[in-house]
Amino acid sequence: MTTAQHGARMTLAEYRTVDPVSDTITVLEPAGAEYMARAVLGRNDTLTTPAIPGFALPLEQLFGDPVRERIRSR
């Protein structure tokens, strides 16, 4: 059983996966025994959730500044 399948069985209202390589967060919602992607958010988006009213995380804060990261890696 995958983590998403386990989450669907537990009836989580929302499930998110973070991909630090592509700087994206996929927001999934239950669809039967699985989850379906509702949105794919990138570094220029803001993550919100109905589970926490007023919560808003600009993803640029999470993923960092790509120019600064390239300079640091030299």
Secondary structure as the mmCIF struct_conf table of DSSP 4:
data_model
#
loop_
_struct_conf.conf_type_id
_struct_conf.id
_struct_conf.beg_label_comp_id
_struct_conf.beg_label_asym_id
_struct_conf.beg_label_seq_id
_struct_conf.end_label_comp_id
_struct_conf.end_label_asym_id
_struct_conf.end_label_seq_id
HELX_RH_AL_P HELX_RH_AL_P1 THR A 3 ARG A 9
TURN_TY1_P TURN_TY1_P1 MET A 10 THR A 11
BEND BEND1 ALA A 13 ALA A 13
STRN STRN1 TYR A 15 ASP A 19
TURN_TY1_P TURN_TY1_P2 PRO A 20 ASP A 23
STRN STRN2 THR A 24 ALA A 31
TURN_TY1_P TURN_TY1_P3 GLY A 32 ALA A 33
STRN STRN3 GLU A 34 GLY A 42
TURN_TY1_P TURN_TY1_P4 ARG A 43 ASN A 44
BEND BEND2 ASP A 45 ASP A 45
STRN STRN4 THR A 46 THR A 48
TURN_TY1_P TURN_TY1_P5 PRO A 50 ALA A 51
BEND BEND3 ILE A 52 ILE A 52
TURN_TY1_P TURN_TY1_P6 PRO A 53 GLY A 54
STRN STRN5 ALA A 56 PRO A 58
HELX_RH_AL_P HELX_RH_AL_P2 LEU A 59 PHE A 63
HELX_RH_AL_P HELX_RH_AL_P3 PRO A 66 ARG A 72
TURN_TY1_P TURN_TY1_P7 SER A 73 SER A 73
#
